[in-house]
Amino acid sequence: MRKRPTVPDDVTPGQYYEEILPAQFEYDRTHKPVEGMDGYTFSMEVNIDGPNGGTWSFITEPGRSMKLIRGAYKKAMVTFYIAESDWRD
């Protein structure tokens, strides 16, 4: 059985949001399905300020799919603003 992807200490925000998080979502979807969330959609936008910063948005249907958007999502339910140095903590 393959293991859930881990996050290396030197990961950049782009690597995390574009590669690791989708892989973790897929792993969780197939190994630990979310129950009780049918019919709910969640959206989030993350804005990271720093040398490797950027904006990433996600739209998820728990237990089913996750769509990644490189950039802002105007209808995000939650929006985070954080410095890259704080994101690493």
C-alpha positions as CSV (number, residue, x, y, z in Angstrom):
1,M,0.0,0.0,0.0
2,R,1.4,3.4,-0.9
3,K,1.8,6.0,1.9
4,R,0.2,9.4,2.3
5,P,2.5,12.0,0.7
6,T,4.6,13.9,3.3
7,V,5.8,17.5,3.3
8,P,9.5,18.0,3.1
9,D,11.0,20.8,5.2
10,D,12.2,22.7,2.2
11,V,9.0,22.6,0.2
12,T,7.9,25.8,-1.6
13,P,4.3,27.1,-1.4
14,G,3.9,26.3,-5.1
15,Q,5.1,22.7,-4.6
16,Y,2.9,22.2,-1.7
17,Y,-0.3,23.6,-3.2
18,E,0.2,22.3,-6.7
19,E,1.7,18.9,-6.0
20,I,1.6,17.7,-2.4
21,L,-1.9,18.9,-1.3
22,P,-3.7,17.4,-4.3
23,A,-1.8,14.1,-3.8
24,Q,-2.8,14.1,-0.1
25,F,-6.4,14.9,-1.0
26,E,-6.5,12.0,-3.5
27,Y,-4.9,9.6,-0.9
28,D,-7.4,10.6,1.7
29,R,-10.3,10.4,-0.7
30,T,-9.4,6.8,-1.5
31,H,-8.3,5.7,2.0
32,K,-10.3,7.7,4.4
33,P,-13.5,8.9,2.7
34,V,-15.2,11.9,4.3
35,E,-18.7,11.1,5.6
36,G,-21.6,13.5,6.3
37,M,-20.5,16.1,3.8
38,D,-22.6,15.1,0.8
39,G,-24.0,18.1,-1.0
40,Y,-21.5,20.6,0.6
41,T,-18.8,22.4,-1.4
42,F,-15.9,24.3,0.3
43,S,-13.7,26.9,-1.3
44,M,-10.5,28.6,0.0
45,E,-8.0,31.1,-1.3
46,V,-4.4,31.3,0.1
47,N,-2.3,34.4,-0.5
48,I,1.4,34.0,0.4
49,D,3.7,37.0,0.4
50,G,7.4,36.3,-0.1
51,P,10.0,35.2,-2.6
52,N,8.2,31.9,-3.4
53,G,4.7,33.3,-2.7
54,G,1.6,33.5,-4.8
55,T,-2.1,32.9,-4.7
56,W,-3.8,29.5,-4.9
57,S,-7.4,28.6,-4.6
58,F,-9.3,25.4,-4.1
59,I,-12.8,24.2,-4.6
60,T,-13.5,20.9,-2.9
61,E,-16.4,18.6,-2.8
62,P,-15.4,16.5,0.2
63,G,-14.7,12.9,-0.6
64,R,-15.1,13.5,-4.3
65,S,-12.9,16.1,-6.0
66,M,-10.6,19.1,-5.5
67,K,-10.1,21.7,-8.2
68,L,-6.9,23.8,-8.0
69,I,-6.8,27.4,-9.3
70,R,-3.5,29.1,-9.7
71,G,-4.7,32.6,-8.7
72,A,-7.7,34.2,-6.9
73,Y,-11.2,32.8,-6.6
74,K,-13.7,35.6,-6.1
75,K,-16.3,33.3,-4.4
76,A,-13.9,31.8,-1.9
77,M,-15.6,31.0,1.5
78,V,-12.3,31.6,3.3
79,T,-9.4,33.8,2.3
80,F,-6.0,33.6,4.0
81,Y,-3.2,36.2,3.8
82,I,0.1,35.1,5.3
83,A,3.9,35.8,4.9
84,E,5.9,33.0,3.6
85,S,8.1,33.0,6.7
86,D,4.9,32.5,8.9
87,W,3.5,29.9,6.5
88,R,6.7,27.8,7.1
89,D,6.1,27.9,10.9
